[in-house]
Amino acid sequence: PRPKLSGVLVSNQLLFSDLAPLIGADSNAAQKKRGGESKQPSGKVLPVEEFQTDRWRAMDADVEFTGKRIVQSPDLPFTDLYTHLILNDGQLSLEPLRFGVAGGKLDADIRLDGRNKPLQGRAKLSARNFKLKQLFPTFEPMKTSFGELNGDADISGRGNSIAALLGTANGEMKMLVNDGAISRGLMEIAGLNVGNYVVGKLFGDKDVKINCAASDFGIKDGLATSRLFVFDTENAIIYINGTANMKTEQLDLQINPESKGFRVFSLRSPLYVNGPFAKPNAGVQSGPLLLRGAGMVLLGATVGPVAGLLALVATGDSAPNQCGPLLEQMRTGKAPKTVK
């Protein structure tokens, strides 16, 4: 029989840097500092380092681990951790893998079957009640926000690395953000140069209130395709249509704004974001904007995606959620009220 490790471990204080390899946040510099050799190409975003599955059948394990307090930088809102790890004859599961994040919880059930090559993996994730003011503690317009982020993902794939698993992935992911804000300053904080450009083109240099951001992506063979992706801001409805190819790490998105109320919207052509994940391109697309309401038609905002997102509205706290009215309106087949 194989040896088996069993136990219950509790850490009163856990360094975030020790968790970085587990959650895919281990940089090339950090690996070299530990004396390891980085295998991550400079132009790749998704981790390519392979799992050592040949070792998984050497022993079994049944271990519960609790990290009561995670020590991190002020910009990283992880607070605590619990997981139940089971390793049985080359099959590894983390059910659950649970983090406290920004006043909410990130729950994941992860299964990796290393008995075959390439390995098979499945991850189900649930993000609940992430407080925006804790997610972005240095962004001034968010400090008074009562908004939240909620989301779900269910993804399966085959491959011996995170990049390979996602490159073959099938499944879906959806997310709702209510009562937030966005600006070029926030994009700079996040280090997103393309986001800085897009936000600047849409809204200029001012802070803009986001009533609701809703996204639903279907994933097939590593290609994530938008079924619904919309931002409802105080000035405009922003429709986003396109794909993210996780196999080739390429984006291909089109952004269509529709003016709201009687506000004048200066942008008269769609924007595009395309190119590699590591360094995407953005610009103004030739041709006019879509006709009023056509953005929703282009996205194919069917009852299915909208109904799934409405379920996420109910998971928030008791505070009013502006995503509800927007999605209800779209569920009936009506585009949000805008004006050209």
N, C-alpha and C positions, 0 to 999 in steps of 0.2 A: 504493500500500500504506500501511497505518496504521503510524505510528511504534511501536517496541517498546522497552520498558525491560527490560533483563536485568541480573542481578547477584546477588551474595552479600554480605549485610550482616551485620556482627557488632557488637553493642553489649556492652561489658563491664559497663555499669551502666545500668539502665533505670528511670525513675521510674514507679511505679504510676499516678500521676495522668495520665501520658501515655497509658496504656492504657485508662483509664476509658471513653472514648467507644466503644472497640472492643468492650468486654465489657458495655456497657449500664449502667455504673456512673457515668455522667456526670450530676451533679446539676444542677438549674436554676441554683443559685448558682455552680457551677463554669463553666457555659456563659457566664453573664453576666460573670464575672471575666475570661474570655478575650475579652470584647467581643462575644460572640455574643448572639443573641436566643433565649431559651428558647421552645420550642413545646410543652413538656410541660404539660398541664393539671394543676392541683393535685390533683384527685381521681383521676388516672390513675396506675397503677403501671407498666404496660408502656410502653416508649418509643414515642412516636407520630411522632417526626421521620422524614421520608421519605428513602429512599436517592435520591441523584441519579443515577439510572440512565442519563439521557440523555448523561452524560459518559463512560459506560463503553465506548462504541464509538469514542471519539476516538483511543484508542491501545490497544496490547496490552502485557502485562507478564508476566515470568517471574522472580520474585524469591524468594530464600530469605533468611529473617531469623532471627537468633539473638540473644536477650537472655540473656546469661550469668547476670546477677544482677538481680533486680527489687527495687528499694528501695521498701518499703511501711511502713505503720504496723504496730505489733506485733500488731494484731488481724486482719491480713490475711495468710494463709499462702501467697501466691504467691511462688515462688522463682526460676523461670526460664521461658523461652519459646522455642519454635521454630515457625516456620510456613513453608510453601511456597505462595506466592500466584501464581496464574495468572489473567490477564485476557485473554480471547480473544473478540473480536467481541461484546462485551456480556455474556459469561458469566464470572462471577467464582467462583473456587474457592480455598479455604484447606484444603489436604489435604497434611499434617495441620495443625491448629492445636493445639499441645501446650503445656500449662503444667505445671510442677512445682508441686504443691499439697500442703502439709501432709505431706510425706514420701511422697506418692504422685504419680500422674500423672492429668491430665485431657486426654484425646485427643478431638479433634473433627475430623470431615470435614464441611466446609460448602460447599454449592454454591448459587449464586444466579444465575438466568438472567434478565438484564435486557433481553432482546430483545423481550419482550412486556410489556404493561401489563395488570393488575398483574404484577409479577415473580413467578417461581416459585422457591421455596427449599426446600432439604432440609438437615437437620442430623442427623448421627449422633454421639452423644457417649458416651464411656466413662470413668467415674471409677473408679480403682483404687487401693486401699490408702491412702486418706486416713486419717491417724492422728488419732483424736479428740482426743488431748491437744495436738496441734498446731493443730487446727481451733478449739479452745476453750482457748487458753493461759491465760486469766485465770479459768477456772472450776475451783475447787479440787478438787471430786470427780473431775474428768476427768484431773488431772495424773498419776495413777498408773494410768490406764486403758491396756490394751493393745488396746483396741477399734479397729475400722476402719469406714469407710464405703466401699461399693462400689455402683456404679449404672450403668445403661445407658439411653439414650434414642434414639429414631429418629422424627423428626418432619418432616413436609413440609407446606407451605402456600403460599398465594398472597396477595400484598399488598406494598405499597411501604414498609412500616415493620415493625419487630419486632412491634408490637401487632397489625397487620393480618395478618402471617404466622401468629402464634399464634392469632388469632381465627378463622382458617379451617383450623387444623391438623388433620392426621390422623396417627395413629401410636401410640406407646406409650412409657411410661417406667417404670422400676422401680428400686428402691433397697433396700439392706440396710445396717443398722447393727447391729453386735454389741458387747456388753460396754461399754456406755456408762452415762450417768447423766443424770438430769433433775431440775430443781427450779424453783421460782419465781424463784430467783436467776438461773438460766441464761436464763429468758425475759426477765428485766429486762436482762441483758447484751445480749441480741439485740434489745431494744426491742419485744418482742411482748407487748402488753398483753393480747390475747385469750388467748395461750398462758399468760400468768401466771394468768389467771382459771381456765382449764381445769385446769392443773396443780394449782392451789390446791384446786379442788373435788375432784379425784381423790386427791391425796396430802397435802394440807395444806402446811405450811411445810418439811417435811423433804426431804432429798435422797433420791432413789429410784434404785436400780440398774436399768438396762435390760439384760436379757439379749439381746434381739433386737428390732429394729424392721424390719418388712418391708412394702413397699408396691409395688403393681403397678397402674398406671392405663392404661386404653385411652382413646384420644383420637379423637373424630370431630367434624368441623366445629367445632373449637374447644372442644368440651365434653370435659373429662377426667373419666372415671367410674372410681371405685375398683372394681377386680376383686378386690383383696386389700389390706387395710391393717390391720396388727395390731401392737401393742406387747406384748411379753412382759416384764413387770417382776417384781421380787421379790415384789410384793404382789398383782398382778392381771394378767389378760389384758385388754387394751384393744382393742376392735374399732371401727374407724372406717368409716363407709359414707357415700357421697355423691358430689358433683360439684364441680368447679371450672370455671366457664365463662369461658374466656379471651377470648371475644368481648365479653361484657358485664362482665367482671371481677367476677363474683359467686361467692361460696362458698355451698354448701349441704351441710353435713356433720352427721352424727349420731354421737355417741360413746357406746359401750356398754361399761362395765367389767364383768368377771366376777371375783369374789373367788378367791383362789388359796390352796390348802391350807385351814387352819382360821382364817385371819385374818378379822377382822370388817371389812367394807367399809361405810362409813357411807352412801355415795351410793346411793339407791334408785330414781333415775330417770335416764334418758339425758341427756346434755348435747347441746346443738346449737351449731354455729358457722355463721352465715350472714351475708349482706350483702356489701358491696363489699370488694375486695382491700385498698384503702387504709385502710379502717376497719371491719373486720367486727364483728359482734355475737356474743355468747355468752351462754348461760343454761342453766337446767335445764328440760328438756322435760317436759310433763305426761305422766303415765302411768308404769307400772312398767318396770323393766329387762326385757330379754329373758330367756327361760328359758335355763338353762345349755346352752351349746353352740350356741344359736341364732344367735349372732353370726357364726359361720363360715358357717352356712347362708345368712344374709342377705347376706353378702358374695359368695356364690357361689364359694367357694374351690375351684375346679376344678383338675384335674390340670395344665392348661396354665400358669396363673400360678405355681403352686407349683413346677413343674418349672423354669420360667424363673428363678425366684429361687434355686433350689438350684444352678443353674449359677454364680450369683454367689458362692455360698459357696466354691466351688472356686477362685475367683480370688484369695482372700485369702492371707496368708502362712501359715506352718506352725503358728501359734498356734491353740489350740482355739477353735472358733467355735460359739457357742450357738445360732446360727440354724439350723444343720444339723438337730439333733434336733427342733426345733419344726416346721420345714417338712416333715421326713420324716413326722412324726406327722399333720400336716394332709394330706399327699399321700395317705395311706391312708384319708382321709375321716373321721378322728377329731378331735374338738375337743381342744385341750390340757386337761389335767386341772385343773378348777377346782371350786369349791364355792359354793353360794349360802347 
